[in-house]
């Protein structure tokens, strides 16, 4: 016959065996933490809270998927970026952001293009790991692997303070996306 002590020991053993599994559950956010807006996802050390492209369940959508589903955000953000001279007229933001991990990364790369005069196509190639567009003049090796925003800045603008430039562009992107989401 099993006594109370044996039941307690078995129950405690089962509880302890299951405890590590509970401690390892996901806490939401985008894969690796950038979903959210861009921070950790771009590996620049910033937090990725409240990602503009995260769903309520904490999974992220590609920028193209997000903008396709949210035409108001697409229109507002496109208009905002074009009015600031950051996105050429007639440019489809969905196409420009295709391949980026999240919308924040893309908009931050657009800001780096403006702030540091680094070609957007080269930033996109480095950050997405895809070869640059055929007519683009980028340094050798551009697009040979995925890089964070900061690493891409280091590669394409070696004299720039990549940490500061990354933080500035991320802050600008966050502000643009937030404003585009709240614009009527």
Secondary structure as the mmCIF struct_conf table of DSSP 4:
data_model
#
loop_
_struct_conf.conf_type_id
_struct_conf.id
_struct_conf.beg_label_comp_id
_struct_conf.beg_label_asym_id
_struct_conf.beg_label_seq_id
_struct_conf.end_label_comp_id
_struct_conf.end_label_asym_id
_struct_conf.end_label_seq_id
HELX_RH_AL_P HELX_RH_AL_P1 UNK A 4 UNK A 23
TURN_TY1_P TURN_TY1_P1 UNK A 24 UNK A 24
BEND BEND1 UNK A 29 UNK A 30
HELX_RH_3T_P HELX_RH_3T_P1 UNK A 31 UNK A 33
BEND BEND2 UNK A 35 UNK A 38
TURN_TY1_P TURN_TY1_P2 UNK A 39 UNK A 39
HELX_RH_3T_P HELX_RH_3T_P2 UNK A 40 UNK A 42
TURN_TY1_P TURN_TY1_P3 UNK A 43 UNK A 43
BEND BEND3 UNK A 44 UNK A 45
BEND BEND4 UNK A 50 UNK A 50
TURN_TY1_P TURN_TY1_P4 UNK A 52 UNK A 53
STRN STRN1 UNK A 54 UNK A 54
TURN_TY1_P TURN_TY1_P5 UNK A 56 UNK A 57
BEND BEND5 UNK A 58 UNK A 58
STRN STRN2 UNK A 60 UNK A 60
HELX_RH_AL_P HELX_RH_AL_P2 UNK A 63 UNK A 69
HELX_RH_AL_P HELX_RH_AL_P3 UNK A 71 UNK A 83
TURN_TY1_P TURN_TY1_P6 UNK A 84 UNK A 85
BEND BEND6 UNK A 86 UNK A 87
TURN_TY1_P TURN_TY1_P7 UNK A 89 UNK A 90
HELX_RH_AL_P HELX_RH_AL_P4 UNK A 93 UNK A 97
TURN_TY1_P TURN_TY1_P8 UNK A 98 UNK A 99
BEND BEND7 UNK A 101 UNK A 102
HELX_RH_AL_P HELX_RH_AL_P5 UNK A 103 UNK A 116
HELX_RH_AL_P HELX_RH_AL_P6 UNK A 120 UNK A 128
TURN_TY1_P TURN_TY1_P9 UNK A 129 UNK A 129
HELX_LH_PP_P HELX_LH_PP_P1 UNK A 130 UNK A 133
TURN_TY1_P TURN_TY1_P10 UNK A 134 UNK A 135
TURN_TY1_P TURN_TY1_P11 UNK A 140 UNK A 143
BEND BEND8 UNK A 144 UNK A 145
HELX_RH_AL_P HELX_RH_AL_P7 UNK A 149 UNK A 156
TURN_TY1_P TURN_TY1_P12 UNK A 158 UNK A 159
BEND BEND9 UNK A 160 UNK A 160
HELX_RH_AL_P HELX_RH_AL_P8 UNK A 162 UNK A 182
#
